[in-house]
Structures are given as structure tokens and as C-alpha cells.
């Protein structure tokens, strides 16, 4: 019952956020990766913007992530193809460190599915260890 009530409350809070994410999707970044980082405001049960980064390496992004709290990351990832082309696929990353409080993890997990549907980003990855969020991992998942 608590999970469905939480999902209902969270589901009503996405309209502003969806517009910000659309703006992020179509923004022209200088180069490299760009990240839109989101968190859940526990008091208001609302997904809110935490940070936005332009031209950030994955290593720097990992350094910015909290060690004890989940985050949602919409990543415009600079993918360099073997034929010299670059593309910038959008990737949804659910960052949930191993040591997260189980109740906080459940709150984020409840919001995750609905958020991913609302923002229409189909490629998604759950990351629990900073060592897993690497260029090698993303390239292996995104290259045909």
C-alpha cells in the first residue's frame, strides 16, 4: 500500500521535470558528455533537479555522485564510432550505491520505472559500484 501511494504521489510531480528533460535532450552542448542529475525530495515526494553538467568525463561524474544516496542520471554520452562518426545517445542511469538505506532505495526504485517511462529514454542501466560506470562499459552496451 505504501509503495502504490508513493508511486501515485510521485507520478503527479513530473510535468515540470519532463519539460526540463526535453530541453536538456535538445540542448547543444560544447562537446563530450552532458549529464542531468536528479534526486528525490523525500519531504515533498518529488523528483527534482540536482545538478547539470556540460562536457564532463565519466570519471568526474562518478566523483560528483554521493556515496550514500541514489541518483537518477540522464546522460548524453559522446559515443565515438569506428568509422569516425560521433553520436550522442541518451542513457538513463540509476545510481544506487550498495550502502544505501533500504527505505531510500525502495523510494528511488519506485520512482525509477515511472520516471523512465515519462522521459522516454529506453537505454537504462542500474549502477551500484563506481567502478562499473566507465567508458568501456557504456561503449560495450551502446555499440551495435
C-alpha positions in Angstrom: 0.0 0.0 0.0 2.8 2.5 0.9 4.6 1.7 -2.4 1.5 2.4 -4.5 0.6 5.5 -2.6 4.2 6.7 -3.0 4.1 6.0 -6.7 0.9 7.9 -7.1 2.3 10.9 -5.2 5.5 10.8 -7.3 3.6 10.4 -10.5 1.9 13.7 -10.1 5.1 15.6 -9.8 6.7 15.1 -13.2 5.3 17.7 -15.6 7.9 20.5 -14.9 10.7 17.9 -14.9 9.6 16.3 -18.2 9.9 19.8 -19.8 13.4 20.4 -18.4 14.5 17.0 -19.7 13.1 17.8 -23.1 15.1 21.0 -23.1 18.2 19.0 -22.0 17.7 16.5 -24.8 17.7 19.1 -27.5 20.3 21.4 -26.0 23.6 21.9 -27.9 26.5 21.1 -25.6 30.0 22.2 -26.2 31.4 18.7 -26.6 31.8 15.5 -24.7 29.3 14.1 -22.2 26.5 16.1 -20.6 24.6 14.9 -17.5 21.3 15.9 -15.9 21.3 14.5 -12.4 18.0 14.1 -10.4 17.2 13.2 -6.8 14.1 12.6 -4.9 13.0 15.3 -2.5 11.9 13.0 0.3 9.9 15.6 2.2 7.7 16.5 -0.8 8.0 13.1 -2.6 9.1 14.9 -5.8 11.8 14.1 -8.3 13.9 17.3 -8.6 17.0 18.5 -10.5 20.2 18.1 -8.5 22.8 19.2 -11.0 23.5 19.7 -14.7 26.9 19.1 -16.2 28.3 20.0 -19.6 31.4 18.4 -21.0 32.0 16.1 -18.1 34.0 12.9 -18.2 32.5 9.8 -16.6 35.3 9.8 -14.1 34.4 13.3 -13.0 30.7 12.5 -13.0 31.4 9.5 -10.7 33.3 11.8 -8.3 30.3 14.1 -8.1 27.9 11.3 -7.2 27.1 10.9 -3.5 28.5 7.7 -1.8 25.4 7.1 0.3 22.4 8.3 -1.7 20.8 7.2 -5.0 20.5 9.5 -8.0 19.0 9.3 -11.5 21.2 10.4 -14.3 20.2 11.3 -17.8 23.5 11.1 -19.7 24.1 12.5 -23.2 27.0 10.2 -23.9 29.6 11.0 -26.6 29.9 7.7 -28.5 32.8 7.6 -30.9 32.2 5.1 -33.7 34.9 3.2 -35.5 34.2 5.0 -38.8 35.0 8.4 -37.2 31.4 9.5 -36.5 30.2 10.7 -33.1 26.7 10.2 -31.8 25.2 11.3 -28.5 22.7 8.7 -27.3 20.7 9.4 -24.2 21.2 6.9 -21.4 19.2 6.6 -18.2 21.4 5.6 -15.2 20.0 4.6 -11.8 22.9 5.2 -9.4 22.2 3.3 -6.1 25.3 2.6 -4.0 25.5 -0.6 -2.1 25.3 1.0 1.3 22.1 2.9 0.7 19.4 2.8 3.4 16.8 0.2 2.2 13.9 2.6 2.6 15.6 5.2 0.5 16.5 2.5 -2.1 12.8 1.5 -2.2 11.7 5.1 -2.7 14.0 5.6 -5.6 13.2 2.2 -7.1 9.5 3.1 -7.0 10.1 6.3 -8.8 12.6 4.9 -11.3 10.2 2.9 -13.5 7.7 5.6 -13.8 10.3 8.3 -14.4 12.0 6.2 -17.1 8.6 5.8 -18.9 7.8 9.5 -18.6 11.1 10.8 -20.1 11.1 8.2 -22.9 14.8 7.1 -22.6 14.9 3.4 -23.4 18.5 2.6 -22.7 18.9 2.2 -18.9 21.4 0.8 -16.6 21.4 0.2 -12.8 24.8 1.0 -11.3 25.7 0.1 -7.7 29.5 0.4 -7.8 31.5 3.4 -9.1 33.9 1.0 -10.9 31.1 -0.1 -13.1 30.3 3.3 -14.6 33.1 3.5 -17.2 33.6 4.4 -20.9 34.4 0.7 -21.6 31.1 -0.4 -20.0 28.9 2.1 -21.9 30.7 1.6 -25.2 30.2 -2.2 -24.9 26.5 -1.6 -24.2 25.8 1.0 -26.9 27.9 -0.2 -29.8 26.0 -2.3 -32.3 
